[in-house]
Amino acid sequence: MEANVDSANVVSSSPIDQEESTENNFVNNAEIAWQELRKKWVGDPSNRTSEMPLEPVISFNATYEELLTSTTPFQKPIPLAEMVDFLFDIWHGDGLFE
């Protein structure tokens, strides 16, 4: 069997070898599984809104300890932006975020 040399100086022997090489492409099964789990966790992006709710879920006088020691679930999910603001205020007040 004769080898063909293309312009990129890559040797390819036959169309059969090229088919075998495409069949041996790496498939990252862990990433595929992770993406599927992420979709379940994140949910349907078309149902999300970018607006924050008008009334915050966390009370303005809530403390860090109240949130950490509570074993009951929150009445409503806390938006990430609200939780970040809460933690920033607490950590900044404690001198941990400067």
Secondary structure, 3 states (H helix, E strand, C coil): CCCEECCCCCEECCHHHHHHHHHCCCCCHHHHHHHHHHHHHHCCHHHCCCCCCCCCCCCCCCCHHHHHHCCCCCCCCCCHHHHHHHHHHHHHHCCCCC
